[in-house]
Amino acid sequence: MEFSLGKHQKDELKKLNQSFDDELIASLEWHMSAAYIKQPNEKTTPLLESRDKLEAVSETAAKLTKQMSSLTFDDYYRLSEIMGIHYSGKFSEEFSTQRKHIDAIDLVASIGRAASSFNHDSIEAYGSRSNDKAISWLIDFWDENIKKSLYPISEKGEFVRFTAIVLEKDLDVVRKALSRYLAR
């Protein structure tokens, strides 16, 4: 997902701190591209959308695992065998008829567990609020590039104003979100 700041945001950042030249702003945009920040024209936050998709993958894997478990032994064996042929063929330049046994149920269940685990890690790391990941990444960026204190967490604080500009939020909303995040 690509993140970009509007001209007014870039101008505000330059007014806020002289460190914000075009190069640092480009670095901020690149850094925030992976932070799942909701852009003005989006209906839902990318972080929550990602979590919904991961949950759907986990649920679908559970259903598919259940369906495959209901196959006869012979059908399941043949399905696993065909998967093994296709799988080993991906790693060899020649067509392979080598039968490499793959446990299809275990493979699908592993995908489901991985999606569920990734989702759980996201919630543990960034909480249930959609802006927590963005705040975390903004703190990292601030510490690495501006090297000033995050405090005071007030409407006059430079980091609060920086966060409000980047997230296009009201100063009081940002102050409260930062206070909640830092209190975790």
ABEGO torsion letter per residue (X at the ends): XBBBBBAAAAAAAAAABAABBAAAAAAAAAAAAAAGBBBAABABBAAAAAAAAAAAAAAAAAAAAAAAAABBAAAAAAAAAAAAAAAAAAABABBBABBBBBBAAAAAAAAAAAAAAAAAAAAAAAEABAAAAAAAAAAAAAAAAAGBBAOBBBAABAAAAAAAAAAGBBAAAAAAAAAAAAAX
